[in-house]
């Protein structure tokens, strides 16, 4: 206790002052940590007894290792392009097999399945004239993308000549020299004309 200005006694309750002092210490520690970027800020209080425990107040921050830059990963675009080349190679093989079947059909029937010059899916629907080839090749090859009504093989014939069409996804094979309106939905197409050279 200490005497006040007019002879009164002022009593200080340490139980009320102590929490305020601790709070001020914590706030000061947080401010120091933020200002110093959390590096090497460590506040310790020594135990009154030598060799006794120490208390650490506030967080400490140790920066981690710098990420290593590795080789560039293959992009999704590169994977799609590679897949397109593989599918185009398969389409080329399929069209060659279908051409062989058309020539075998011609030997038996003296004409190719005739669409009257119209372009149809090769054999997706029952009414597709190309389904006549199932007598020669069964199953008839289908486009590697699936969905034959959308991505399949297309056929056009007047009975004496024919054209087989397929979508083209890469620069691996040449583009067809014509792009019929019926296939305008495809950015690029490949084609195979017949009759095949003897």
CORVEN-V753776 format. One record per residue. N is the residue number from 1. RES is the residue in one letter. SS is DSSP state (a for helix, b for strand, c for the rest). PSI is psi as a letter, one per 30 degrees, with the letter a starting at -180 (none if undefined). BURIAL is b if it has 16 or more other ideal C-beta (glycine too) atoms within 10 Angstrom, else e. Layout:
BEGIN
n=N res=RES ss=SS psi=PSI burial=BURIAL
n=N res=RES ss=SS psi=PSI burial=BURIAL
END
This chain:
BEGIN
n=1 res=X ss=c psi=k burial=e
n=2 res=X ss=b psi=l burial=e
n=3 res=X ss=b psi=k burial=e
n=4 res=X ss=c psi=l burial=e
n=5 res=X ss=c psi=f burial=e
n=6 res=X ss=c psi=g burial=e
n=7 res=X ss=c psi=g burial=e
n=8 res=X ss=c psi=l burial=e
n=9 res=X ss=b psi=k burial=e
n=10 res=X ss=b psi=k burial=e
n=11 res=X ss=c psi=k burial=e
n=12 res=X ss=c psi=k burial=e
n=13 res=X ss=c psi=j burial=e
n=14 res=X ss=a psi=f burial=e
n=15 res=X ss=a psi=f burial=e
n=16 res=X ss=a psi=e burial=e
n=17 res=X ss=a psi=e burial=e
n=18 res=X ss=a psi=e burial=e
n=19 res=X ss=a psi=e burial=e
n=20 res=X ss=a psi=e burial=e
n=21 res=X ss=a psi=e burial=e
n=22 res=X ss=a psi=e burial=e
n=23 res=X ss=a psi=e burial=e
n=24 res=X ss=a psi=e burial=e
n=25 res=X ss=a psi=e burial=e
n=26 res=X ss=a psi=e burial=e
n=27 res=X ss=a psi=e burial=e
n=28 res=X ss=a psi=e burial=e
n=29 res=X ss=a psi=e burial=b
n=30 res=X ss=a psi=e burial=e
n=31 res=X ss=a psi=e burial=e
n=32 res=X ss=a psi=e burial=e
n=33 res=X ss=a psi=e burial=b
n=34 res=X ss=a psi=e burial=e
n=35 res=X ss=a psi=e burial=e
n=36 res=X ss=c psi=g burial=e
n=37 res=X ss=c psi=g burial=e
n=38 res=X ss=c psi=g burial=e
n=39 res=X ss=b psi=k burial=e
n=40 res=X ss=c psi=h burial=e
n=41 res=X ss=c psi=j burial=b
n=42 res=X ss=c psi=j burial=e
n=43 res=X ss=b psi=j burial=e
n=44 res=X ss=b psi=k burial=e
n=45 res=X ss=b psi=k burial=e
n=46 res=X ss=c psi=k burial=e
n=47 res=X ss=c psi=k burial=e
n=48 res=X ss=c psi=f burial=e
n=49 res=X ss=c psi=k burial=e
n=50 res=X ss=c psi=k burial=e
n=51 res=X ss=c psi=g burial=e
n=52 res=X ss=c psi=l burial=e
n=53 res=X ss=c psi=l burial=e
n=54 res=X ss=c psi=l burial=e
n=55 res=X ss=b psi=k burial=e
n=56 res=X ss=b psi=k burial=e
n=57 res=X ss=b psi=k burial=e
n=58 res=X ss=c psi=l burial=e
n=59 res=X ss=c psi=l burial=e
n=60 res=X ss=c psi=l burial=e
n=61 res=X ss=b psi=k burial=e
n=62 res=X ss=c psi=j burial=e
n=63 res=X ss=c psi=k burial=e
n=64 res=X ss=c psi=l burial=e
n=65 res=X ss=c psi=l burial=e
n=66 res=X ss=c psi=k burial=e
n=67 res=X ss=c psi=k burial=e
n=68 res=X ss=c psi=k burial=e
n=69 res=X ss=c psi=k burial=e
n=70 res=X ss=c psi=a burial=e
n=71 res=X ss=c psi=l burial=e
n=72 res=X ss=c psi=k burial=e
n=73 res=X ss=c psi=l burial=e
n=74 res=X ss=c psi=k burial=e
n=75 res=X ss=c psi=l burial=e
n=76 res=X ss=a psi=e burial=e
n=77 res=X ss=a psi=e burial=e
n=78 res=X ss=a psi=e burial=e
n=79 res=X ss=a psi=e burial=e
n=80 res=X ss=a psi=e burial=e
n=81 res=X ss=a psi=e burial=e
n=82 res=X ss=a psi=e burial=e
n=83 res=X ss=a psi=e burial=e
n=84 res=X ss=a psi=e burial=b
n=85 res=X ss=a psi=e burial=e
n=86 res=X ss=a psi=e burial=e
n=87 res=X ss=a psi=e burial=b
n=88 res=X ss=a psi=e burial=b
n=89 res=X ss=a psi=e burial=e
n=90 res=X ss=a psi=e burial=e
n=91 res=X ss=a psi=e burial=b
n=92 res=X ss=a psi=e burial=e
n=93 res=X ss=a psi=e burial=e
n=94 res=X ss=a psi=e burial=b
n=95 res=X ss=a psi=e burial=b
n=96 res=X ss=a psi=e burial=e
n=97 res=X ss=a psi=e burial=e
n=98 res=X ss=a psi=e burial=b
n=99 res=X ss=a psi=e burial=b
n=100 res=X ss=a psi=e burial=e
n=101 res=X ss=a psi=e burial=b
n=102 res=X ss=a psi=e burial=b
n=103 res=X ss=a psi=e burial=e
n=104 res=X ss=a psi=e burial=e
n=105 res=X ss=a psi=e burial=b
n=106 res=X ss=a psi=e burial=b
n=107 res=X ss=a psi=e burial=e
n=108 res=X ss=a psi=e burial=e
n=109 res=X ss=a psi=f burial=e
n=110 res=X ss=c psi=g burial=e
n=111 res=X ss=c psi=l burial=e
n=112 res=X ss=c psi=l burial=b
n=113 res=X ss=c psi=k burial=b
n=114 res=X ss=c psi=k burial=e
n=115 res=X ss=c psi=g burial=b
n=116 res=X ss=c psi=h burial=e
n=117 res=X ss=c psi=f burial=e
n=118 res=X ss=c psi=l burial=e
n=119 res=X ss=b psi=k burial=e
n=120 res=X ss=b psi=l burial=b
n=121 res=X ss=b psi=k burial=b
n=122 res=X ss=c psi=e burial=b
n=123 res=X ss=c psi=i burial=b
n=124 res=X ss=c psi=e burial=b
n=125 res=X ss=c psi=l burial=e
n=126 res=X ss=c psi=e burial=e
n=127 res=X ss=c psi=f burial=e
n=128 res=X ss=c psi=k burial=b
n=129 res=X ss=a psi=f burial=b
n=130 res=X ss=a psi=f burial=b
n=131 res=X ss=a psi=f burial=b
n=132 res=X ss=a psi=f burial=b
n=133 res=X ss=a psi=f burial=b
n=134 res=X ss=a psi=f burial=e
n=135 res=X ss=a psi=f burial=e
n=136 res=X ss=c psi=e burial=b
n=137 res=X ss=c psi=k burial=b
n=138 res=X ss=c psi=j burial=e
n=139 res=X ss=c psi=l burial=e
n=140 res=X ss=c psi=k burial=b
n=141 res=X ss=c psi=k burial=b
n=142 res=X ss=c psi=l burial=b
n=143 res=X ss=c psi=k burial=b
n=144 res=X ss=c psi=f burial=b
n=145 res=X ss=c psi=f burial=b
n=146 res=X ss=c psi=a burial=e
n=147 res=X ss=c psi=i burial=e
n=148 res=X ss=a psi=f burial=b
n=149 res=X ss=a psi=f burial=e
n=150 res=X ss=a psi=e burial=e
n=151 res=X ss=a psi=g burial=b
n=152 res=X ss=c psi=a burial=b
n=153 res=X ss=c psi=k burial=b
n=154 res=X ss=b psi=l burial=b
n=155 res=X ss=b psi=k burial=b
n=156 res=X ss=b psi=k burial=b
n=157 res=X ss=b psi=k burial=b
n=158 res=X ss=c psi=g burial=e
n=159 res=X ss=c psi=f burial=e
n=160 res=X ss=c psi=f burial=e
n=161 res=X ss=c psi=l burial=e
n=162 res=X ss=b psi=l burial=b
n=163 res=X ss=b psi=k burial=b
n=164 res=X ss=b psi=k burial=b
n=165 res=X ss=b psi=k burial=b
n=166 res=X ss=b psi=l burial=b
n=167 res=X ss=b psi=l burial=b
n=168 res=X ss=c psi=k burial=b
n=169 res=X ss=c psi=f burial=b
n=170 res=X ss=c psi=l burial=b
n=171 res=X ss=c psi=g burial=e
n=172 res=X ss=c psi=e burial=e
n=173 res=X ss=c psi=l burial=b
n=174 res=X ss=c psi=k burial=e
n=175 res=X ss=c psi=k burial=e
n=176 res=X ss=c psi=k burial=b
n=177 res=X ss=c psi=f burial=e
n=178 res=X ss=c psi=l burial=e
n=179 res=X ss=c psi=i burial=e
n=180 res=X ss=c psi=k burial=e
n=181 res=X ss=a psi=e burial=e
n=182 res=X ss=a psi=f burial=e
n=183 res=X ss=a psi=g burial=b
n=184 res=X ss=c psi=f burial=e
n=185 res=X ss=c psi=f burial=e
n=186 res=X ss=c psi=k burial=b
n=187 res=X ss=c psi=e burial=e
n=188 res=X ss=c psi=k burial=e
n=189 res=X ss=b psi=l burial=b
n=190 res=X ss=b psi=l burial=b
n=191 res=X ss=b psi=l burial=b
n=192 res=X ss=b psi=k burial=b
n=193 res=X ss=b psi=l burial=e
n=194 res=X ss=b psi=l burial=b
n=195 res=X ss=c psi=l burial=e
n=196 res=X ss=c psi=k burial=e
n=197 res=X ss=c psi=k burial=e
n=198 res=X ss=c psi=none burial=e
END
